[in-house]
């Protein structure tokens, strides 16, 4: 999947993300780059990944986050068979 999104534009986006130094800078970029609903959706998916790792059921996750079970299934598939991005970030956040 990673190869499918790699191009000059996404390379620039990735460089922009890793250049951020503070949470405030991240908020500022997200505010300019994404809609409120896009930011909310991404944060819900990260929360779902965290909850899945804790063994919380799809129904509980759907109830707490408002995500559909189809989206939760996709997050779970990424956790298990994806590029390991969720696990990498969640492990770092636990430190």
PDB file of N, CA, C and O in Angstrom:
ATOM      1  N   UNK A   1       0.822  -1.199   0.000  1.00  0.00           N
ATOM      2  CA  UNK A   1       0.000   0.000   0.000  1.00  0.00           C
ATOM      3  C   UNK A   1       0.862   1.257   0.000  1.00  0.00           C
ATOM      4  O   UNK A   1       0.553   2.225  -0.695  1.00  0.00           O
ATOM      5  N   UNK A   2       1.936   1.242   0.775  1.00  0.00           N
ATOM      6  CA  UNK A   2       2.770   2.441   0.858  1.00  0.00           C
ATOM      7  C   UNK A   2       3.223   2.875  -0.530  1.00  0.00           C
ATOM      8  O   UNK A   2       3.216   4.066  -0.842  1.00  0.00           O
ATOM      9  N   UNK A   3       3.613   1.927  -1.356  1.00  0.00           N
ATOM     10  CA  UNK A   3       4.095   2.261  -2.706  1.00  0.00           C
ATOM     11  C   UNK A   3       3.014   2.939  -3.543  1.00  0.00           C
ATOM     12  O   UNK A   3       3.324   3.749  -4.417  1.00  0.00           O
ATOM     13  N   UNK A   4       1.749   2.616  -3.281  1.00  0.00           N
ATOM     14  CA  UNK A   4       0.658   3.213  -4.049  1.00  0.00           C
ATOM     15  C   UNK A   4       0.510   4.708  -3.791  1.00  0.00           C
ATOM     16  O   UNK A   4       0.052   5.445  -4.665  1.00  0.00           O
ATOM     17  N   UNK A   5       0.892   5.161  -2.601  1.00  0.00           N
ATOM     18  CA  UNK A   5       0.718   6.582  -2.286  1.00  0.00           C
ATOM     19  C   UNK A   5       2.004   7.389  -2.419  1.00  0.00           C
ATOM     20  O   UNK A   5       1.983   8.615  -2.311  1.00  0.00           O
ATOM     21  N   UNK A   6       3.111   6.711  -2.651  1.00  0.00           N
ATOM     22  CA  UNK A   6       4.383   7.424  -2.767  1.00  0.00           C
ATOM     23  C   UNK A   6       4.453   8.189  -4.076  1.00  0.00           C
ATOM     24  O   UNK A   6       4.332   7.623  -5.162  1.00  0.00           O
ATOM     25  N   UNK A   7       4.648   9.473  -3.942  1.00  0.00           N
ATOM     26  CA  UNK A   7       4.906  10.331  -5.087  1.00  0.00           C
ATOM     27  C   UNK A   7       5.512  11.632  -4.557  1.00  0.00           C
ATOM     28  O   UNK A   7       5.701  11.782  -3.350  1.00  0.00           O
ATOM     29  N   UNK A   8       5.804  12.535  -5.423  1.00  0.00           N
ATOM     30  CA  UNK A   8       6.456  13.784  -5.038  1.00  0.00           C
ATOM     31  C   UNK A   8       5.617  14.586  -4.035  1.00  0.00           C
ATOM     32  O   UNK A   8       6.151  15.185  -3.102  1.00  0.00           O
ATOM     33  N   UNK A   9       4.304  14.587  -4.244  1.00  0.00           N
ATOM     34  CA  UNK A   9       3.426  15.362  -3.363  1.00  0.00           C
ATOM     35  C   UNK A   9       3.335  14.751  -1.965  1.00  0.00           C
ATOM     36  O   UNK A   9       3.420  15.469  -0.969  1.00  0.00           O
ATOM     37  N   UNK A  10       3.163  13.433  -1.886  1.00  0.00           N
ATOM     38  CA  UNK A  10       3.075  12.813  -0.563  1.00  0.00           C
ATOM     39  C   UNK A  10       4.423  12.832   0.142  1.00  0.00           C
ATOM     40  O   UNK A  10       4.479  12.874   1.371  1.00  0.00           O
ATOM     41  N   UNK A  11       5.500  12.803  -0.615  1.00  0.00           N
ATOM     42  CA  UNK A  11       6.836  12.938  -0.031  1.00  0.00           C
ATOM     43  C   UNK A  11       6.959  14.295   0.675  1.00  0.00           C
ATOM     44  O   UNK A  11       7.497  14.386   1.779  1.00  0.00           O
ATOM     45  N   UNK A  12       6.456  15.337   0.022  1.00  0.00           N
ATOM     46  CA  UNK A  12       6.495  16.677   0.612  1.00  0.00           C
ATOM     47  C   UNK A  12       5.625  16.736   1.870  1.00  0.00           C
ATOM     48  O   UNK A  12       6.006  17.357   2.863  1.00  0.00           O
ATOM     49  N   UNK A  13       4.459  16.091   1.827  1.00  0.00           N
ATOM     50  CA  UNK A  13       3.582  16.045   2.996  1.00  0.00           C
ATOM     51  C   UNK A  13       4.277  15.341   4.161  1.00  0.00           C
ATOM     52  O   UNK A  13       4.235  15.829   5.290  1.00  0.00           O
ATOM     53  N   UNK A  14       4.906  14.213   3.902  1.00  0.00           N
ATOM     54  CA  UNK A  14       5.615  13.478   4.958  1.00  0.00           C
ATOM     55  C   UNK A  14       6.746  14.314   5.543  1.00  0.00           C
ATOM     56  O   UNK A  14       6.949  14.330   6.757  1.00  0.00           O
ATOM     57  N   UNK A  15       7.477  15.001   4.685  1.00  0.00           N
ATOM     58  CA  UNK A  15       8.549  15.874   5.175  1.00  0.00           C
ATOM     59  C   UNK A  15       7.979  17.004   6.032  1.00  0.00           C
ATOM     60  O   UNK A  15       8.575  17.388   7.039  1.00  0.00           O
ATOM     61  N   UNK A  16       6.842  17.526   5.633  1.00  0.00           N
ATOM     62  CA  UNK A  16       6.196  18.582   6.417  1.00  0.00           C
ATOM     63  C   UNK A  16       5.805  18.053   7.800  1.00  0.00           C
ATOM     64  O   UNK A  16       6.005  18.731   8.808  1.00  0.00           O
ATOM     65  N   UNK A  17       5.254  16.853   7.842  1.00  0.00           N
ATOM     66  CA  UNK A  17       4.834  16.272   9.123  1.00  0.00           C
ATOM     67  C   UNK A  17       6.012  16.033  10.050  1.00  0.00           C
ATOM     68  O   UNK A  17       5.934  16.338  11.240  1.00  0.00           O
ATOM     69  N   UNK A  18       7.101  15.493   9.525  1.00  0.00           N
ATOM     70  CA  UNK A  18       8.244  15.222  10.400  1.00  0.00           C
ATOM     71  C   UNK A  18       9.002  16.501  10.778  1.00  0.00           C
ATOM     72  O   UNK A  18       9.839  16.479  11.681  1.00  0.00           O
ATOM     73  N   UNK A  19       8.716  17.598  10.102  1.00  0.00           N
ATOM     74  CA  UNK A  19       9.372  18.866  10.456  1.00  0.00           C
ATOM     75  C   UNK A  19       8.721  19.534  11.667  1.00  0.00           C
ATOM     76  O   UNK A  19       9.305  20.440  12.262  1.00  0.00           O
ATOM     77  N   UNK A  20       7.525  19.097  12.032  1.00  0.00           N
ATOM     78  CA  UNK A  20       6.819  19.715  13.151  1.00  0.00           C
ATOM     79  C   UNK A  20       7.550  19.457  14.461  1.00  0.00           C
ATOM     80  O   UNK A  20       8.045  18.357  14.706  1.00  0.00           O
ATOM     81  N   UNK A  21       7.610  20.490  15.300  1.00  0.00           N
ATOM     82  CA  UNK A  21       8.379  20.382  16.540  1.00  0.00           C
ATOM     83  C   UNK A  21       7.512  20.364  17.799  1.00  0.00           C
ATOM     84  O   UNK A  21       7.956  19.893  18.846  1.00  0.00           O
ATOM     85  N   UNK A  22       6.289  20.869  17.708  1.00  0.00           N
ATOM     86  CA  UNK A  22       5.440  20.924  18.895  1.00  0.00           C
ATOM     87  C   UNK A  22       4.018  20.496  18.541  1.00  0.00           C
ATOM     88  O   UNK A  22       3.639  20.440  17.371  1.00  0.00           O
ATOM     89  N   UNK A  23       3.251  20.200  19.569  1.00  0.00           N
ATOM     90  CA  UNK A  23       1.840  19.868  19.356  1.00  0.00           C
ATOM     91  C   UNK A  23       1.114  21.065  18.770  1.00  0.00           C
ATOM     92  O   UNK A  23       0.254  20.905  17.904  1.00  0.00           O
ATOM     93  N   UNK A  24       1.448  22.257  19.230  1.00  0.00           N
ATOM     94  CA  UNK A  24       0.819  23.478  18.698  1.00  0.00           C
ATOM     95  C   UNK A  24       1.073  23.612  17.201  1.00  0.00           C
ATOM     96  O   UNK A  24       0.162  23.957  16.449  1.00  0.00           O
ATOM     97  N   UNK A  25       2.304  23.342  16.759  1.00  0.00           N
ATOM     98  CA  UNK A  25       2.605  23.378  15.320  1.00  0.00           C
ATOM     99  C   UNK A  25       1.760  22.353  14.570  1.00  0.00           C
ATOM    100  O   UNK A  25       1.281  22.621  13.468  1.00  0.00           O
ATOM    101  N   UNK A  26       1.583  21.199  15.163  1.00  0.00           N
ATOM    102  CA  UNK A  26       0.768  20.160  14.526  1.00  0.00           C
ATOM    103  C   UNK A  26      -0.684  20.618  14.391  1.00  0.00           C
ATOM    104  O   UNK A  26      -1.296  20.463  13.335  1.00  0.00           O
ATOM    105  N   UNK A  27      -1.227  21.184  15.468  1.00  0.00           N
ATOM    106  CA  UNK A  27      -2.589  21.727  15.396  1.00  0.00           C
ATOM    107  C   UNK A  27      -2.710  22.769  14.292  1.00  0.00           C
ATOM    108  O   UNK A  27      -3.691  22.782  13.550  1.00  0.00           O
ATOM    109  N   UNK A  28      -1.719  23.635  14.186  1.00  0.00           N
ATOM    110  CA  UNK A  28      -1.764  24.699  13.180  1.00  0.00           C
ATOM    111  C   UNK A  28      -1.766  24.130  11.765  1.00  0.00           C
ATOM    112  O   UNK A  28      -2.530  24.580  10.911  1.00  0.00           O
ATOM    113  N   UNK A  29      -0.905  23.136  11.519  1.00  0.00           N
ATOM    114  CA  UNK A  29      -0.871  22.536  10.189  1.00  0.00           C
ATOM    115  C   UNK A  29      -2.172  21.795   9.896  1.00  0.00           C
ATOM    116  O   UNK A  29      -2.744  21.941   8.816  1.00  0.00           O
ATOM    117  N   UNK A  30      -2.641  20.994  10.865  1.00  0.00           N
ATOM    118  CA  UNK A  30      -3.896  20.265  10.655  1.00  0.00           C
ATOM    119  C   UNK A  30      -5.050  21.224  10.373  1.00  0.00           C
ATOM    120  O   UNK A  30      -5.897  20.949   9.523  1.00  0.00           O
ATOM    121  N   UNK A  31      -5.080  22.338  11.079  1.00  0.00           N
ATOM    122  CA  UNK A  31      -6.145  23.320  10.880  1.00  0.00           C
ATOM    123  C   UNK A  31      -6.132  23.879   9.460  1.00  0.00           C
ATOM    124  O   UNK A  31      -7.185  24.096   8.861  1.00  0.00           O
ATOM    125  N   UNK A  32      -4.941  24.110   8.930  1.00  0.00           N
ATOM    126  CA  UNK A  32      -4.824  24.628   7.564  1.00  0.00           C
ATOM    127  C   UNK A  32      -5.031  23.555   6.505  1.00  0.00           C
ATOM    128  O   UNK A  32      -5.552  23.831   5.425  1.00  0.00           O
ATOM    129  N   UNK A  33      -4.624  22.339   6.817  1.00  0.00           N
ATOM    130  CA  UNK A  33      -4.574  21.269   5.829  1.00  0.00           C
ATOM    131  C   UNK A  33      -5.882  20.479   5.705  1.00  0.00           C
ATOM    132  O   UNK A  33      -6.250  20.049   4.612  1.00  0.00           O
ATOM    133  N   UNK A  34      -6.573  20.294   6.820  1.00  0.00           N
ATOM    134  CA  UNK A  34      -7.724  19.392   6.863  1.00  0.00           C
ATOM    135  C   UNK A  34      -8.984  20.115   7.316  1.00  0.00           C
ATOM    136  O   UNK A  34      -8.932  21.177   7.937  1.00  0.00           O
ATOM    137  N   UNK A  35     -10.103  19.511   6.989  1.00  0.00           N
ATOM    138  CA  UNK A  35     -11.367  19.997   7.538  1.00  0.00           C
ATOM    139  C   UNK A  35     -11.503  19.473   8.963  1.00  0.00           C
ATOM    140  O   UNK A  35     -10.797  18.545   9.358  1.00  0.00           O
ATOM    141  N   UNK A  36     -12.395  20.059   9.719  1.00  0.00           N
ATOM    142  CA  UNK A  36     -12.651  19.599  11.081  1.00  0.00           C
ATOM    143  C   UNK A  36     -13.077  18.135  11.083  1.00  0.00           C
ATOM    144  O   UNK A  36     -12.641  17.358  11.932  1.00  0.00           O
ATOM    145  N   UNK A  37     -13.924  17.764  10.134  1.00  0.00           N
ATOM    146  CA  UNK A  37     -14.391  16.371  10.090  1.00  0.00           C
ATOM    147  C   UNK A  37     -13.250  15.405   9.745  1.00  0.00           C
ATOM    148  O   UNK A  37     -13.231  14.283  10.251  1.00  0.00           O
ATOM    149  N   UNK A  38     -12.312  15.811   8.905  1.00  0.00           N
ATOM    150  CA  UNK A  38     -11.166  14.955   8.581  1.00  0.00           C
ATOM    151  C   UNK A  38     -10.272  14.749   9.807  1.00  0.00           C
ATOM    152  O   UNK A  38      -9.819  13.634  10.067  1.00  0.00           O
ATOM    153  N   UNK A  39     -10.022  15.815  10.550  1.00  0.00           N
ATOM    154  CA  UNK A  39      -9.209  15.710  11.761  1.00  0.00           C
ATOM    155  C   UNK A  39      -9.911  14.825  12.781  1.00  0.00           C
ATOM    156  O   UNK A  39      -9.287  13.964  13.401  1.00  0.00           O
ATOM    157  N   UNK A  40     -11.200  15.040  12.950  1.00  0.00           N
ATOM    158  CA  UNK A  40     -11.982  14.250  13.896  1.00  0.00           C
ATOM    159  C   UNK A  40     -11.968  12.777  13.512  1.00  0.00           C
ATOM    160  O   UNK A  40     -11.802  11.913  14.373  1.00  0.00           O
ATOM    161  N   UNK A  41     -12.140  12.488  12.241  1.00  0.00           N
ATOM    162  CA  UNK A  41     -12.148  11.102  11.759  1.00  0.00           C
ATOM    163  C   UNK A  41     -10.803  10.426  12.006  1.00  0.00           C
ATOM    164  O   UNK A  41     -10.762   9.281  12.456  1.00  0.00           O
ATOM    165  N   UNK A  42      -9.710  11.114  11.718  1.00  0.00           N
ATOM    166  CA  UNK A  42      -8.388  10.527  11.949  1.00  0.00           C
ATOM    167  C   UNK A  42      -8.154  10.259  13.431  1.00  0.00           C
ATOM    168  O   UNK A  42      -7.605   9.221  13.798  1.00  0.00           O
ATOM    169  N   UNK A  43      -8.570  11.195  14.283  1.00  0.00           N
ATOM    170  CA  UNK A  43      -8.364  10.989  15.717  1.00  0.00           C
ATOM    171  C   UNK A  43      -9.221   9.845  16.236  1.00  0.00           C
ATOM    172  O   UNK A  43      -8.794   9.109  17.125  1.00  0.00           O
ATOM    173  N   UNK A  44     -10.420   9.685  15.696  1.00  0.00           N
ATOM    174  CA  UNK A  44     -11.281   8.565  16.079  1.00  0.00           C
ATOM    175  C   UNK A  44     -10.650   7.235  15.675  1.00  0.00           C
ATOM    176  O   UNK A  44     -10.723   6.262  16.425  1.00  0.00           O
ATOM    177  N   UNK A  45     -10.036   7.187  14.504  1.00  0.00           N
ATOM    178  CA  UNK A  45      -9.394   5.953  14.051  1.00  0.00           C
ATOM    179  C   UNK A  45      -8.215   5.586  14.935  1.00  0.00           C
ATOM    180  O   UNK A  45      -8.011   4.412  15.244  1.00  0.00           O
ATOM    181  N   UNK A  46      -7.443   6.577  15.343  1.00  0.00           N
ATOM    182  CA  UNK A  46      -6.326   6.304  16.245  1.00  0.00           C
ATOM    183  C   UNK A  46      -6.840   5.806  17.596  1.00  0.00           C
ATOM    184  O   UNK A  46      -6.266   4.888  18.182  1.00  0.00           O
ATOM    185  N   UNK A  47      -7.912   6.406  18.081  1.00  0.00           N
ATOM    186  CA  UNK A  47      -8.539   5.949  19.325  1.00  0.00           C
ATOM    187  C   UNK A  47      -9.033   4.520  19.171  1.00  0.00           C
ATOM    188  O   UNK A  47      -8.862   3.704  20.077  1.00  0.00           O
ATOM    189  N   UNK A  48      -9.644   4.210  18.033  1.00  0.00           N
ATOM    190  CA  UNK A  48     -10.130   2.849  17.785  1.00  0.00           C
ATOM    191  C   UNK A  48      -8.975   1.852  17.783  1.00  0.00           C
ATOM    192  O   UNK A  48      -9.100   0.760  18.338  1.00  0.00           O
ATOM    193  N   UNK A  49      -7.864   2.214  17.171  1.00  0.00           N
ATOM    194  CA  UNK A  49      -6.697   1.325  17.146  1.00  0.00           C
ATOM    195  C   UNK A  49      -6.208   1.057  18.566  1.00  0.00           C
ATOM    196  O   UNK A  49      -5.879  -0.076  18.915  1.00  0.00           O
ATOM    197  N   UNK A  50      -6.164   2.095  19.366  1.00  0.00           N
ATOM    198  CA  UNK A  50      -5.740   1.945  20.759  1.00  0.00           C
ATOM    199  C   UNK A  50      -6.697   1.018  21.516  1.00  0.00           C
ATOM    200  O   UNK A  50      -6.263   0.140  22.262  1.00  0.00           O
ATOM    201  N   UNK A  51      -7.983   1.221  21.317  1.00  0.00           N
ATOM    202  CA  UNK A  51      -8.987   0.407  22.001  1.00  0.00           C
ATOM    203  C   UNK A  51      -8.941  -1.046  21.527  1.00  0.00           C
ATOM    204  O   UNK A  51      -9.102  -1.965  22.330  1.00  0.00           O
ATOM    205  N   UNK A  52      -8.723  -1.255  20.240  1.00  0.00           N
ATOM    206  CA  UNK A  52      -8.600  -2.620  19.716  1.00  0.00           C
ATOM    207  C   UNK A  52      -7.419  -3.336  20.358  1.00  0.00           C
ATOM    208  O   UNK A  52      -7.514  -4.513  20.706  1.00  0.00           O
ATOM    209  N   UNK A  53      -6.317  -2.631  20.511  1.00  0.00           N
ATOM    210  CA  UNK A  53      -5.148  -3.236  21.155  1.00  0.00           C
ATOM    211  C   UNK A  53      -5.422  -3.595  22.611  1.00  0.00           C
ATOM    212  O   UNK A  53      -4.796  -4.502  23.160  1.00  0.00           O
ATOM    213  N   UNK A  54      -6.352  -2.887  23.229  1.00  0.00           N
ATOM    214  CA  UNK A  54      -6.731  -3.161  24.613  1.00  0.00           C
ATOM    215  C   UNK A  54      -7.777  -4.277  24.710  1.00  0.00           C
ATOM    216  O   UNK A  54      -8.155  -4.684  25.808  1.00  0.00           O
ATOM    217  N   UNK A  55      -8.241  -4.769  23.555  1.00  0.00           N
ATOM    218  CA  UNK A  55      -9.211  -5.866  23.549  1.00  0.00           C
ATOM    219  C   UNK A  55     -10.654  -5.437  23.683  1.00  0.00           C
ATOM    220  O   UNK A  55     -11.519  -6.260  23.980  1.00  0.00           O
ATOM    221  N   UNK A  56     -10.925  -4.173  23.472  1.00  0.00           N
ATOM    222  CA  UNK A  56     -12.293  -3.659  23.567  1.00  0.00           C
ATOM    223  C   UNK A  56     -13.068  -4.077  22.325  1.00  0.00           C
ATOM    224  O   UNK A  56     -12.521  -4.092  21.222  1.00  0.00           O
ATOM    225  N   UNK A  57     -14.327  -4.413  22.501  1.00  0.00           N
ATOM    226  CA  UNK A  57     -15.139  -4.940  21.402  1.00  0.00           C
ATOM    227  C   UNK A  57     -15.498  -3.856  20.395  1.00  0.00           C
ATOM    228  O   UNK A  57     -15.493  -2.662  20.696  1.00  0.00           O
ATOM    229  N   UNK A  58     -15.811  -4.323  19.180  1.00  0.00           N
ATOM    230  CA  UNK A  58     -16.214  -3.400  18.112  1.00  0.00           C
ATOM    231  C   UNK A  58     -17.404  -2.547  18.554  1.00  0.00           C
ATOM    232  O   UNK A  58     -17.424  -1.338  18.324  1.00  0.00           O
ATOM    233  N   UNK A  59     -18.388  -3.176  19.183  1.00  0.00           N
ATOM    234  CA  UNK A  59     -19.590  -2.434  19.587  1.00  0.00           C
ATOM    235  C   UNK A  59     -19.268  -1.343  20.591  1.00  0.00           C
ATOM    236  O   UNK A  59     -19.806  -0.239  20.498  1.00  0.00           O
ATOM    237  N   UNK A  60     -18.399  -1.634  21.550  1.00  0.00           N
ATOM    238  CA  UNK A  60     -18.005  -0.620  22.521  1.00  0.00           C
ATOM    239  C   UNK A  60     -17.248   0.522  21.847  1.00  0.00           C
ATOM    240  O   UNK A  60     -17.449   1.693  22.168  1.00  0.00           O
ATOM    241  N   UNK A  61     -16.379   0.161  20.912  1.00  0.00           N
ATOM    242  CA  UNK A  61     -15.608   1.183  20.182  1.00  0.00           C
ATOM    243  C   UNK A  61     -16.544   2.049  19.354  1.00  0.00           C
ATOM    244  O   UNK A  61     -16.416   3.273  19.337  1.00  0.00           O
ATOM    245  N   UNK A  62     -17.486   1.409  18.667  1.00  0.00           N
ATOM    246  CA  UNK A  62     -18.451   2.158  17.851  1.00  0.00           C
ATOM    247  C   UNK A  62     -19.261   3.107  18.720  1.00  0.00           C
ATOM    248  O   UNK A  62     -19.515   4.250  18.338  1.00  0.00           O
ATOM    249  N   UNK A  63     -19.663   2.630  19.883  1.00  0.00           N
ATOM    250  CA  UNK A  63     -20.451   3.446  20.800  1.00  0.00           C
ATOM    251  C   UNK A  63     -19.651   4.657  21.291  1.00  0.00           C
ATOM    252  O   UNK A  63     -20.167   5.774  21.331  1.00  0.00           O
ATOM    253  N   UNK A  64     -18.395   4.427  21.660  1.00  0.00           N
ATOM    254  CA  UNK A  64     -17.571   5.513  22.213  1.00  0.00           C
ATOM    255  C   UNK A  64     -17.114   6.500  21.145  1.00  0.00           C
ATOM    256  O   UNK A  64     -17.091   7.706  21.392  1.00  0.00           O
ATOM    257  N   UNK A  65     -16.747   6.003  19.954  1.00  0.00           N
ATOM    258  CA  UNK A  65     -16.147   6.880  18.941  1.00  0.00           C
ATOM    259  C   UNK A  65     -17.129   7.384  17.894  1.00  0.00           C
ATOM    260  O   UNK A  65     -16.899   8.419  17.268  1.00  0.00           O
ATOM    261  N   UNK A  66     -18.218   6.658  17.706  1.00  0.00           N
ATOM    262  CA  UNK A  66     -19.149   7.008  16.631  1.00  0.00           C
ATOM    263  C   UNK A  66     -18.731   6.454  15.281  1.00  0.00           C
ATOM    264  O   UNK A  66     -19.379   6.728  14.270  1.00  0.00           O
ATOM    265  N   UNK A  67     -17.640   5.666  15.251  1.00  0.00           N
ATOM    266  CA  UNK A  67     -17.198   5.036  14.000  1.00  0.00           C
ATOM    267  C   UNK A  67     -18.111   3.871  13.651  1.00  0.00           C
ATOM    268  O   UNK A  67     -18.694   3.240  14.532  1.00  0.00           O
ATOM    269  N   UNK A  68     -18.230   3.595  12.367  1.00  0.00           N
ATOM    270  CA  UNK A  68     -18.982   2.422  11.942  1.00  0.00           C
ATOM    271  C   UNK A  68     -18.144   1.174  12.202  1.00  0.00           C
ATOM    272  O   UNK A  68     -16.919   1.245  12.293  1.00  0.00           O
ATOM    273  N   UNK A  69     -18.815   0.036  12.319  1.00  0.00           N
ATOM    274  CA  UNK A  69     -18.070  -1.211  12.508  1.00  0.00           C
ATOM    275  C   UNK A  69     -17.229  -1.534  11.275  1.00  0.00           C
ATOM    276  O   UNK A  69     -16.206  -2.210  11.386  1.00  0.00           O
ATOM    277  N   UNK A  70     -17.645  -1.063  10.110  1.00  0.00           N
ATOM    278  CA  UNK A  70     -16.834  -1.264   8.896  1.00  0.00           C
ATOM    279  C   UNK A  70     -15.508  -0.515   9.006  1.00  0.00           C
ATOM    280  O   UNK A  70     -14.466  -1.045   8.623  1.00  0.00           O
ATOM    281  N   UNK A  71     -15.537   0.703   9.522  1.00  0.00           N
ATOM    282  CA  UNK A  71     -14.303   1.466   9.700  1.00  0.00           C
ATOM    283  C   UNK A  71     -13.435   0.825  10.774  1.00  0.00           C
ATOM    284  O   UNK A  71     -12.214   0.762  10.632  1.00  0.00           O
ATOM    285  N   UNK A  72     -14.054   0.354  11.839  1.00  0.00           N
ATOM    286  CA  UNK A  72     -13.304  -0.312  12.907  1.00  0.00           C
ATOM    287  C   UNK A  72     -12.649  -1.579  12.367  1.00  0.00           C
ATOM    288  O   UNK A  72     -11.516  -1.894  12.729  1.00  0.00           O
ATOM    289  N   UNK A  73     -13.350  -2.299  11.511  1.00  0.00           N
ATOM    290  CA  UNK A  73     -12.781  -3.488  10.873  1.00  0.00           C
ATOM    291  C   UNK A  73     -11.567  -3.111  10.045  1.00  0.00           C
ATOM    292  O   UNK A  73     -10.557  -3.814  10.068  1.00  0.00           O
ATOM    293  N   UNK A  74     -11.656  -2.013   9.317  1.00  0.00           N
ATOM    294  CA  UNK A  74     -10.525  -1.557   8.500  1.00  0.00           C
ATOM    295  C   UNK A  74      -9.337  -1.169   9.374  1.00  0.00           C
ATOM    296  O   UNK A  74      -8.192  -1.472   9.035  1.00  0.00           O
ATOM    297  N   UNK A  75      -9.600  -0.506  10.489  1.00  0.00           N
ATOM    298  CA  UNK A  75      -8.527  -0.155  11.425  1.00  0.00           C
ATOM    299  C   UNK A  75      -7.891  -1.426  11.966  1.00  0.00           C
ATOM    300  O   UNK A  75      -6.667  -1.522  12.053  1.00  0.00           O
ATOM    301  N   UNK A  76      -8.715  -2.401  12.329  1.00  0.00           N
ATOM    302  CA  UNK A  76      -8.198  -3.664  12.863  1.00  0.00           C
ATOM    303  C   UNK A  76      -7.357  -4.402  11.823  1.00  0.00           C
ATOM    304  O   UNK A  76      -6.326  -4.987  12.154  1.00  0.00           O
ATOM    305  N   UNK A  77      -7.794  -4.373  10.588  1.00  0.00           N
ATOM    306  CA  UNK A  77      -7.030  -5.006   9.510  1.00  0.00           C
ATOM    307  C   UNK A  77      -5.663  -4.333   9.357  1.00  0.00           C
ATOM    308  O   UNK A  77      -4.650  -4.999   9.143  1.00  0.00           O
ATOM    309  N   UNK A  78      -5.653  -3.016   9.470  1.00  0.00           N
ATOM    310  CA  UNK A  78      -4.385  -2.282   9.413  1.00  0.00           C
ATOM    311  C   UNK A  78      -3.489  -2.624  10.597  1.00  0.00           C
ATOM    312  O   UNK A  78      -2.275  -2.761  10.445  1.00  0.00           O
ATOM    313  N   UNK A  79      -4.090  -2.762  11.775  1.00  0.00           N
ATOM    314  CA  UNK A  79      -3.315  -3.150  12.953  1.00  0.00           C
ATOM    315  C   UNK A  79      -2.652  -4.510  12.754  1.00  0.00           C
ATOM    316  O   UNK A  79      -1.498  -4.713  13.132  1.00  0.00           O
ATOM    317  N   UNK A  80      -3.389  -5.425  12.161  1.00  0.00           N
ATOM    318  CA  UNK A  80      -2.911  -6.801  12.038  1.00  0.00           C
ATOM    319  C   UNK A  80      -2.055  -7.045  10.800  1.00  0.00           C
ATOM    320  O   UNK A  80      -1.084  -7.800  10.855  1.00  0.00           O
ATOM    321  N   UNK A  81      -2.411  -6.412   9.685  1.00  0.00           N
ATOM    322  CA  UNK A  81      -1.760  -6.749   8.419  1.00  0.00           C
ATOM    323  C   UNK A  81      -1.222  -5.541   7.662  1.00  0.00           C
ATOM    324  O   UNK A  81      -0.741  -5.683   6.538  1.00  0.00           O
ATOM    325  N   UNK A  82      -1.296  -4.367   8.253  1.00  0.00           N
ATOM    326  CA  UNK A  82      -0.907  -3.147   7.557  1.00  0.00           C
ATOM    327  C   UNK A  82       0.585  -2.871   7.620  1.00  0.00           C
ATOM    328  O   UNK A  82       1.396  -3.785   7.769  1.00  0.00           O
ATOM    329  N   UNK A  83       0.924  -1.631   7.508  1.00  0.00           N
ATOM    330  CA  UNK A  83       2.324  -1.196   7.472  1.00  0.00           C
ATOM    331  C   UNK A  83       2.891  -0.944   8.858  1.00  0.00           C
ATOM    332  O   UNK A  83       4.020  -0.471   8.986  1.00  0.00           O
ATOM    333  N   UNK A  84       2.129  -1.252   9.895  1.00  0.00           N
ATOM    334  CA  UNK A  84       2.533  -1.141  11.297  1.00  0.00           C
ATOM    335  C   UNK A  84       2.589   0.297  11.794  1.00  0.00           C
ATOM    336  O   UNK A  84       3.192   0.568  12.833  1.00  0.00           O
ATOM    337  N   UNK A  85       1.975   1.213  11.074  1.00  0.00           N
ATOM    338  CA  UNK A  85       1.977   2.614  11.481  1.00  0.00           C
ATOM    339  C   UNK A  85       1.234   2.849  12.787  1.00  0.00           C
ATOM    340  O   UNK A  85       1.730   3.563  13.658  1.00  0.00           O
ATOM    341  N   UNK A  86       0.044   2.255  12.935  1.00  0.00           N
ATOM    342  CA  UNK A  86      -0.706   2.427  14.182  1.00  0.00           C
ATOM    343  C   UNK A  86       0.114   1.914  15.364  1.00  0.00           C
ATOM    344  O   UNK A  86       0.281   2.616  16.361  1.00  0.00           O
ATOM    345  N   UNK A  87       0.625   0.684  15.247  1.00  0.00           N
ATOM    346  CA  UNK A  87       1.372   0.095  16.361  1.00  0.00           C
ATOM    347  C   UNK A  87       2.607   0.917  16.705  1.00  0.00           C
ATOM    348  O   UNK A  87       2.909   1.128  17.880  1.00  0.00           O
ATOM    349  N   UNK A  88       3.309   1.373  15.702  1.00  0.00           N
ATOM    350  CA  UNK A  88       4.508   2.171  15.920  1.00  0.00           C
ATOM    351  C   UNK A  88       4.172   3.425  16.727  1.00  0.00           C
ATOM    352  O   UNK A  88       4.832   3.728  17.721  1.00  0.00           O
ATOM    353  N   UNK A  89       3.147   4.146  16.293  1.00  0.00           N
ATOM    354  CA  UNK A  89       2.771   5.389  16.955  1.00  0.00           C
ATOM    355  C   UNK A  89       2.211   5.126  18.355  1.00  0.00           C
ATOM    356  O   UNK A  89       2.561   5.828  19.304  1.00  0.00           O
ATOM    357  N   UNK A  90       1.353   4.130  18.485  1.00  0.00           N
ATOM    358  CA  UNK A  90       0.773   3.848  19.791  1.00  0.00           C
ATOM    359  C   UNK A  90       1.829   3.386  20.788  1.00  0.00           C
ATOM    360  O   UNK A  90       1.758   3.735  21.966  1.00  0.00           O
ATOM    361  N   UNK A  91       2.795   2.615  20.337  1.00  0.00           N
ATOM    362  CA  UNK A  91       3.910   2.209  21.220  1.00  0.00           C
ATOM    363  C   UNK A  91       4.682   3.433  21.690  1.00  0.00           C
ATOM    364  O   UNK A  91       5.048   3.527  22.862  1.00  0.00           O
ATOM    365  N   UNK A  92       4.928   4.362  20.791  1.00  0.00           N
ATOM    366  CA  UNK A  92       5.677   5.571  21.151  1.00  0.00           C
ATOM    367  C   UNK A  92       4.885   6.459  22.115  1.00  0.00           C
ATOM    368  O   UNK A  92       5.461   7.082  23.007  1.00  0.00           O
ATOM    369  N   UNK A  93       3.590   6.514  21.935  1.00  0.00           N
ATOM    370  CA  UNK A  93       2.757   7.330  22.811  1.00  0.00           C
ATOM    371  C   UNK A  93       2.687   6.770  24.238  1.00  0.00           C
ATOM    372  O   UNK A  93       2.464   7.522  25.187  1.00  0.00           O
ATOM    373  N   UNK A  94       2.875   5.476  24.389  1.00  0.00           N
ATOM    374  CA  UNK A  94       2.816   4.842  25.707  1.00  0.00           C
ATOM    375  C   UNK A  94       4.083   5.109  26.518  1.00  0.00           C
ATOM    376  O   UNK A  94       4.067   4.940  27.737  1.00  0.00           O
ATOM    377  N   UNK A  95       5.161   5.515  25.890  1.00  0.00           N
ATOM    378  CA  UNK A  95       6.419   5.750  26.600  1.00  0.00           C
ATOM    379  C   UNK A  95       6.379   6.974  27.451  1.00  0.00           C
ATOM    380  O   UNK A  95       7.366   7.301  28.109  1.00  0.00           O
TER     381      UNK A  95
END
